[in-house]
Amino acid sequence: MKPFLKLSMLTFLVTQTGIAQKFNDALISKGSEINFAKTQKRGIKKNNIVYYVENDLQTISAYKRKKLKWQTNVISVCGKPKNGNPEIRYIGYNTDKLLIVMGKHHFAEIDVDSGLTRLVG
């Protein structure tokens, strides 16, 4: 099976599990990035969609009008980072994708429409 297909299937399966939580509006940033070392914020709201890092610090969910649009576990899809904890440290919004830093220097991108997640370095 091709790696792209595996990622797509895993994202689909994670999306369909429904492990999402309700989020606190006070934890949503109006900015385009969150560095978890500097803030307690957990989500970014852009174009009426909230991109929220769940309590496990591994899963990102997209909510449109408080309904789950998609969900992906970045660590499961991309693998555990070689250095640092297996958790999201930074999330940034960039037009059509979310930029993710996990561990110390492990990078991923998530398509904002589909939730398709891929390791970029």
PyMOL commands that set and color helices and strands:
alter all, ss='L'
color gray80, all
select helices_A, chain A and resi 3-17+25-27+74-78
alter helices_A, ss='H'
color red, helices_A
select strands_A, chain A and resi 28-29+33-35+43-46+49-53+59-64+67-73+88-94+97-102+106-111+117-119
alter strands_A, ss='S'
color yellow, strands_A
deselect
rebuild
show_as cartoon
